[in-house]
Amino acid sequence: MEMTDNLEIYNFSWALYPRRIHIYLAEKKLDIKSREYDPKVEKKWPPPEVLELNPYGKLPILKINNENSITESLAIIHYLEKVFPNPSMIGENAIDYANVIRLTTMADEANTILAIWNHNISPVFQERELQFKDAGYSGAYHFIKRLDVLETAINENHEFIYGNSPTIADCVTFPLIMFLDEFYDVRLPRRFKKLNSWYERFKERDSIIKQNYIEQYPDSLLKLSRGLEKQGDFYLEEICERIGKDLLS
């Protein structure tokens, strides 16, 4: 693994966006000093050193030379790709780069839409936020529509989301589906044949197996989070049928 002493990652052991960084570093074979946090066991959250680097108290954060810091998972990944260009995880030429960014953007948008769904339905957020069931249903509906676009864009002959070597598109897409699967106990509908097939392949990679993600979720949160479809009283397979009817009408 390539070493670097001037960088330090402030990360979160099991959350969705920080997981992008874990997977990216493992696939890239970058050994960067990491300071791992878990808000559920910290006496005070966010701790002062995190607030100093990010006033919103969110992770991940990349600290550089004790002088600069970068927040937001995709910004961190793009910075590291510039500093450590080999092996490239954003494509070897302009066309590959454009396609990797296109697919990464689709997955990132799906992450945002998933948040509209789960924040309005899940008991995890019930005491912290106002919840509106109709907004949750709309989030789930548009989540499926965004995944439809991603599914269509994937070449079934490729081993990865784009091409035959891992890219940042894999690092962004995998945590999304894994979190939906393991944390919320929701499976992708059958219509997503390419995404489901890729997910089953990718989760056998060392970057996933060695992390033992399933053991990191707090039991107290799993009791609230699992069963998101039942909690909202609507199911993704039913939404797929609704979308099919909407397209025909």
N, C-alpha and C positions, 0 to 999 in steps of 0.2 A: 504494500500500500504506500502511496505517496504521502509524505509527512509535511506538515506545515506548522510552524510554531507561533505564527503571528495571528492565527485565527482561533476563535472559540465560538462554539454554538451553544446558545441557551435554548433548551428544548423541553418538550413536554412528553412524558413517557408513552402516552397512549392515544392522544387526540388526533383528529383527522389531518389537519394541515401540517402539524409537526411530523406526522408519519411520512409525508412526502420527502422530508429531508433525510429521515432514517434510510428510506429505500434508495434515494438518489446517492447518498454517500456510499452505501454498500455496493450498488451497481457500478459506481464510478471508481470504487476502490480508493476512496480518499479517507485518510485517517486524520480527522480534525478533533481537537480536544472538545469535549462536550460536557456541559453542565445540565444534568437532567432534573426536572422539577415535576412535582405532582401537586396541583392546587388542593387536592382533597386531603393531603397529609401535611401541608405547610401550615405553620401556626398563623401566619398572616399572608394573605394573597391580595395583590401581588407584592412580593418582597421588594425592599428598597432598591436593590441592584437591578431588578427588572424594570421598575418604574423609571429609573435613571436613564435607561436605554430606550424605553418605549413608554411614553406617558399613558398609553391605553392598557399597559400591563399584559399585552398579548405576546405569545410565543408562536413560532421560533424567532430568534434574533441571532444575527451573525455579528460578532464583535471583531473588529479589525485593528490590530496594533494598539489596542487600548485607547484609540483615538476616535475611530469611526464605528458606526454600527448600521446594519441593514435589517429592516423588518420586512415581513411578508415572505411567505415561502417561495413564491415564484421569483421574486426579486433576488433572493438569496441564491437560488439555483442558477439564474442567469449570470450573476456575478461570478459564481464558482466556475461556470462554463467558460467565461472569459479568461479567468486566471489559470484554469487547468483545462485547456482545450482538447487534450488527448486522454482517453479516447472520446471522440465527440459524441454527445448525447442529444445534439440538436441538428444532426444531419451533416453530411460531408460536402454538400453543394447548396446553391441557392434554392433549387426546387425542393430538395429534401428538407431544408430549413423551413421553407414556407409551409410544407405539409405537416411537419412536426408541430410547428406553432399553431397551425389551424386546428389540429386534433387536440392539442393541449388546451387551447382556448375553449373548445367544446366541452371538455371534461371539467374545466374550471367553472364554466357557466353552470353546468349541472350541479356542481358543489353548492353554488350560491342558491340555486332553486331548491335543492334538498333542504337547505336551512329554512326556507320559507315554510316548507311542509312540516319538518320536525319541530320547529320552534312554536308552531301554532297548534300542534297536536300532542306532543310528547309530555308526559308528567314531569320529565326532567326539568322542563322550563316553566312549569305551571306556577310556581311561587315567585318567579323572577320576572316574568313578562306577561303582558296581556296576550291572550290567545283567542283566535278567531277561526272556528272550524272551517268556514267557507274559504278562508285564505289558505288553510292547510290543504284542502282538497285541490284548490287551484295550483298550489305548489307541486303536489304530486302529479297532477295532470300535465303541467308544463315540464316537470322533471322527465316524464316518459317521452314527451315530444322532443326534448333536447337529446335524450339518449337515442331516439330514432335517427336523428341526424348523425350522431357519432357512429351508430351501428352501420348505417349506409356508407359512411366514409371509409370504413375499415376494409382492407383487402383481405379476403379470407385465405389467400395463399401466403400471407405474411405471418411469421411466427409471433410478432409483437404488434402493438397498436399501429406502428408504422415501420415497415421494413423487417429485416431479420436480425436486428440487434436492438437492445433496449434503448429507449430514448426518454426524454423528460415526459413525453406523453404517457408512458407506462407508469412513471413515478407519480403522476397526478391522477390518472384514472384508477389505478389499483386501490389506493386508500379509500376512494369514494365507494367502490363496490364492496370492499372488505368491511368498511364501517357499517354500511347498510346491512350487510349479511350478519356480522358478528355482534354489533352493538344494538341494532334495532330489530334483528331477527326477521329481515325482509329479503327475499330472494328476487333476483331479476326475473321478469316474466319470460316465458318460453320463446317469445318472438325475437329476443336478443340472442340469436344463436352464435354469432361471431363473438360478441362480448362475453357470453357465458363460457364459450370454449377457451378464449384467451385467458379469462380469469382462472379457470381450473389449471391451465398450464403455468401461469405466472406464479401462482401461490406455492408451487413446488420449488421455486428458486431459492438459493441460499439467502438472498436479501430479505426473504419473508420468513423462511423456516427458522433461521437463527435468531430472529427477534422475539419469538414466542409472544406475539401480540395478544393472543386470546387470553393469556394469563395476566395481562396488565390492566384489564378493565376493572374498576372498583365494583365489588359485588353490590354495594348500595345503589349504584347507578344502573347496573344491569337489571335490577329488580324493577326499576322504573322505565327503562328504555325499551326492553324487549317486547315485541308485539305491537309495533307502531301501526300496522294496518288495522288490527283489531281495535286499538285505542281510538282511531279515527273513524272506524266503522266504514271504511272503504279500502278496496284491495287493488293492487296494481294490475292484476289480470283483468279485472272489471273495467278499469280505466282504459286499458288497451282496447277492449271491445268498444268502449264509448268513443275513443279516438277513431277507430275504424268506421263507426257509424257517422261520425262528424264529417269524415272525408268523403263519404258517399252522399251526404245530404246537400 
